[in-house]
Amino acid sequence: MMGKPITGRSFGGCVRYVVNKPEATILSAEGVRMKNASAVVQDFNLQRKMRPELGKAVGHLVLSWSKEDLPKLSDEIMVERTKEYMEKVGIRDTQYLIVRHSDRAHPHLHLIYNRVDNNGRTISDKNNFAKNVKACKEITLRYGYHLGEGKDLVNRHALKGREKIRYEMFDAIKPCIKTATTWKRLEAELARQGITIAYKLRRGTTEVQGISFEKNNVKMKGSAIDRSLSFARIDAALNRNQQVQQYHAAREINHPFSAAQLRQGILQSVSSEYSHTPNVGKGILEILLESRFVAALPDPIGDADIARRKRKKHKAEQSQSHGISR
């Protein structure tokens, strides 16, 4: 299950789009007359007048399931899941309208609710995206709905507004993190793509507590874009990149020959070894795994100290297995 939370200014446009669409079915409502779209809009606007200063009083949510979940979803169940979602994200004691659409292959519905609740209080939209992700994940796991394969399968062309920019930032930031070694380099690369970084400091200190990204006047926390984009995770990735770069720079100084020469030399050694021992039953993979060939290969971890400890442990184990004592 996936949710797309939206806030807006006009109940009229939102309600007419949702209710008057072909094959739209009103599943449930609270505090509004289901006579027609005009009656629904009038009721929403009447309650809205309790907070005239609230510009974006329209709460709009699109809840979608995978087409694999269709056999599990009746109208009644979709209403139950929507109400469960509302409770999890704090949409309570207010007018709402739930409408199912059948214009797509996957089951989905629209929830329209009044951000001015029945007592004239404002329903917060703070951290909407983070709360949405958490609620959808919990409901999906609880009822065994189909888990998506991540952001790669999201149809970017169908996105609009804030959600569109969110994915644009995600698609730009992730590749940069794979190559950058410092925050300054990451900032510079993202600035070329119109994205700026803002750091949140712990009060009274210079310690970074969080991070936000901004593009086209839309600002989002890194964790709201994607969990992998929190300050701690990005910082860890940059440190790893730096360690790898330093390690390979050190190897280049100690072994100035090129990577192509290294590969060629190893393959020649393997070929020679294999051709002179045709009856010992060893394959290419077994020969490559022998210590003299492994030692010549670049360290895949990028940490010379870890590699050294592994070699030391391997030699000790070999000594014990052959009964060698010193």
C-alpha positions, 0 to 999 in steps of 0.5 A: 500500500502506498499513500500520496498526501496533498494539501490544497486551498480549494474544496470545489476543485478537489471534490469535483475532480474526485466525485465526478470522475467516471466510475467513481464510487463514494464509499464512505463519508462523515459530516458531509451530505453525499447528495452531489459534489456541490453539497459536499463542497458547501459542507466542507466550506461551512466548517472551514469558516471556523478557521478563515486564516488557514489557507490550505484547509483541504486535506487530500490523500491518494491510497493505492495498492498493487494489482496483486492485492485486488482479491483481498480488497472489497469496498468495505475493507478499503474503507477500514484500511483508510480509517486505520491510516487516518488514525495512525497519521492523526486525521481525527474528529473531522469531516471526510469523504472516501471515493474509490476510482476504477480507472487504473489497473491497480486499486486506489481511492481518494480521501478528502478531509477538512483540516479544520476539525469539528472543534475548529482546531487545525489538523497538522500537516507537519511531517506528512510524508514521513508519517505517511510512509510509516503508516503505509508500511505498518498496514502493508506488513500487518495485512500481507499486502504486496511490497513494492520493489522500491522507488525504481518502479515509481512512474515519475511522469505521473507525479506532480507538485511536491511529490514530483520534486521529492523524487527529482531530489532523490534521483539526483542525490543518490548518485552523488552520494556514491561518488562524493567523499566530502560534504563540500563536494556533495554540496557543489555537485547538488548545487549544479542541479539546483539543490541546496543543503541546510544543516540542523544543529543541536541547540547551543552546539556546532553538532549537526543533528539533521539535514534538509534539501531544497529545490524550487522552493520546496524544502524536505528533510532528508529522511522524508525524501528517503530513509537512506538520506538522513544525515547519519547515513549520508555521512557514513557513506561519504566516510566510506568513499573517502577511505576507499579513495585513500586506500587506492591512492596508497596502493597506487603509490606502492604499486604504480603499475596500472589496473590493466597490467595487474589483471594481465599479470594475474591472468598470465600467472593463473594460465601458467599455473594451470597449464603446468598442473593438468592432473592435480584436479584444480580449476581456475577458481581454486587457483585464484583463491590461493594466497599468492593470487589473492594477495595480488588482487585489490582489496574489495573492502578498501581498508588495508588494516582489515585486510592485514588482520584477515591474512594474519588470521588465515596464516595462523589457521593454516599453521594449526591445520598442518601441525606447525609450531613455533 
